[in-house]
Amino acid sequence: MASMTIRNLDDDLKTLLRLRAARHGQSMEEEARSILRGALRADALSGQALVDSIRAMVTPHGGIELELPPRELQRDPPDFL
């Protein structure tokens, strides 16, 4: 596994990381890894994976029903000449 050093970390940020790690019952290193995993996984969501993720969030709350607007004929493009 690779190692990484983060320099010039604000004291306030380090304190917040330490407190968050304590709330989750893990080390600061493991909490930082967890934060990175979550952030990078969220970036990777696209297409069907994004749909599935949204569906998983709203299904426990009864889902969402959207009324689709009726389709209309496409308008002619403007004539700029």
Secondary structure as UniProt FT lines:
FT   HELIX           11..23
FT   TURN            24..25
FT   HELIX           28..44
FT   HELIX           47..58
FT   HELIX           59..61
//
